[in-house]
Amino acid sequence: MVQEEIEGAFLYRPEVERQLPGVLHLTDIGGIRPAYHDMARRLAAEGYVVLMPNVFYRTARPPVFENKSSASPEEFRNRFADLTSPLTPEAIESDGAAYVDALARHASVLPGSRFGVVGYCYTGAFALRAAAACPDRIAAAASFHGGGLVTDGPTSPHLLLPRIHAQLYFGHAVNDRSMPEEAIRTLDAALEEWGGKYESEIYEGASHGWTASDNPAYNAPQAERAFAKLRELFAGALP
């Protein structure tokens, strides 16, 4: 496996001579760290050039949390606000397009190919915004335990669906305060009206954050199932 660091982002690719499709791998609120390096490497091993950017670059370099596990609820809320407040919908769409451009320029990426994107937790919505910003360049987008996919505001991520041409996958947590069942039902209704190819499901027994091995909510069997779903999505949508 080849690893490169490019302006604060990390890129992984298999040691092969042929060019490969590109994928954006977006971290949860904890940012770039060993657990997410492992996830990006594993995805790259499936035959992709995987770019993992620091989506919080306006605020911090990794590690974006010094001691996330020991932070009090108030400290976590304050840090969450610090990290996310610069990420307006416009900033996220601009960043998503820039990340796609960076992938497209890399010599190991298949020229003219469309890309995949996956987001976790906070970046589940980021993946949707990236797909909306680059509708003709992103072929597949996935969100795992994504929060805030449906809000009451005019910039709610689910309202972006008419702009999206990608295949979509949503893996939801149970009892997730950031994406409760009522919000999931609203999203599912919007997806049905949208009419594109999608799948949306709740992972039984999986709490918010279940995919990351360093998260207290980590659920190994359901994390494996999530990876299998991601692999299936990208295999079917990317060249």
Residue pairs with C-beta under 8 A, 6 or more apart in sequence:
1 12
1 13
1 14
1 15
1 41
1 44
1 45
2 12
2 13
2 14
2 15
3 10
3 11
3 12
3 41
4 10
4 11
4 12
4 13
5 11
6 51
6 102
8 53
8 54
8 57
8 61
9 51
9 52
9 53
9 54
9 99
9 102
10 32
10 37
10 40
10 51
10 52
11 49
11 50
11 51
11 52
11 106
12 40
12 41
12 43
12 44
12 49
12 50
12 52
13 20
13 44
13 48
13 49
13 50
13 108
14 20
14 44
14 45
14 47
19 107
19 108
19 109
19 110
19 111
20 47
20 48
20 49
20 108
20 109
20 110
21 47
21 48
21 49
21 109
21 110
21 113
21 114
21 115
21 116
21 234
21 238
21 239
22 48
22 49
22 50
22 51
22 100
22 103
22 104
22 106
22 109
22 110
22 113
22 115
22 116
23 43
23 44
23 48
23 49
23 50
23 51
23 103
23 115
23 116
23 117
23 118
23 234
23 238
24 50
24 51
24 52
24 53
24 96
24 99
24 100
24 103
24 115
24 116
24 117
24 118
24 127
24 130
25 36
25 39
25 40
25 43
25 50
25 51
25 52
25 118
26 52
26 53
26 55
26 117
26 118
26 119
26 120
26 123
26 126
26 127
27 33
27 36
27 52
27 55
27 120
27 123
28 36
28 120
28 121
28 122
28 123
28 209
28 212
28 215
29 64
29 65
29 80
29 83
29 84
29 121
29 122
30 36
30 63
30 64
30 65
30 68
30 212
30 214
30 215
31 54
31 55
31 56
31 60
31 62
31 63
31 64
31 65
31 83
32 52
32 54
32 62
32 63
32 64
33 62
33 63
33 214
34 214
35 212
35 213
35 214
35 215
36 52
36 212
37 52
38 213
39 211
39 212
40 50
40 52
41 50
42 227
43 50
43 118
43 227
43 230
43 231
44 50
46 231
46 234
46 235
48 116
48 234
48 238
49 103
49 106
49 108
49 109
51 99
51 102
51 103
51 106
53 95
53 99
53 102
54 60
54 61
54 62
54 64
55 87
55 95
55 123
55 126
56 64
56 83
56 84
56 87
58 86
58 87
58 91
59 82
59 83
59 86
60 82
60 83
64 79
64 83
65 71
65 79
68 76
69 216
71 79
84 122
87 95
87 126
89 129
89 155
92 125
92 126
92 129
92 130
92 133
93 129
93 130
93 132
93 133
94 133
95 130
96 117
96 126
96 129
96 130
96 131
96 133
96 134
97 130
97 133
97 134
99 130
100 115
100 130
100 134
100 137
100 138
103 109
103 115
104 115
104 137
110 239
113 238
113 239
114 136
114 137
114 138
114 139
114 237
114 238
114 239
115 134
115 137
115 138
115 139
115 238
116 138
116 139
116 140
116 141
116 142
116 233
116 234
116 237
116 238
117 127
117 130
117 131
117 138
117 140
117 141
117 142
118 127
118 141
118 142
118 143
118 144
118 230
119 125
119 126
119 127
119 128
119 141
119 142
119 143
119 144
119 146
120 143
120 144
120 145
120 146
120 211
120 212
121 144
121 145
121 146
121 147
121 178
121 208
121 209
122 146
122 147
122 148
123 146
124 143
124 144
124 145
124 146
124 147
124 149
124 170
125 143
125 146
125 147
125 148
125 149
125 157
127 141
127 142
127 143
127 146
128 141
128 143
128 149
128 157
128 158
128 160
128 164
128 168
129 157
129 160
130 138
130 141
131 138
131 141
131 160
131 164
131 165
131 166
131 168
132 160
132 163
132 164
135 163
135 164
135 165
135 166
136 165
138 165
138 166
139 165
139 166
139 167
139 237
139 238
140 166
140 167
140 168
140 169
140 233
140 234
140 236
140 237
140 238
141 164
141 166
141 167
141 168
141 169
142 168
142 169
142 170
142 171
142 229
142 230
142 233
143 149
143 169
143 170
143 171
144 171
144 211
144 226
144 230
145 171
145 172
145 173
145 176
145 179
145 206
145 208
145 209
145 210
145 211
146 170
146 172
146 179
147 176
147 178
147 179
147 208
148 157
148 178
148 179
149 156
149 157
149 158
149 170
149 179
149 183
149 187
150 156
150 157
150 158
150 179
150 183
150 184
150 186
150 187
150 190
151 157
158 186
158 187
158 190
159 190
161 190
161 191
161 193
161 194
161 196
162 194
164 194
164 196
165 196
166 196
166 237
167 196
167 197
167 198
167 233
167 236
167 237
168 191
168 196
168 197
168 198
168 199
168 200
169 198
169 199
169 200
169 229
169 230
169 233
170 187
170 198
170 199
170 200
170 201
171 201
171 203
171 226
171 229
172 179
172 184
172 200
172 201
172 202
172 203
173 179
173 202
173 203
173 206
173 207
173 208
173 209
173 210
173 217
174 202
174 203
174 204
174 205
174 206
174 207
175 207
176 207
176 208
177 208
178 208
181 202
184 200
184 202
187 200
188 200
191 198
191 200
199 229
203 210
203 219
203 222
203 225
203 226
204 222
205 219
205 222
206 217
206 219
206 222
207 217
207 219
208 217
209 215
209 216
209 217
209 218
210 217
210 218
210 219
210 222
210 223
210 226
211 218
211 222
211 223
211 226
211 227
212 218
212 223
213 223
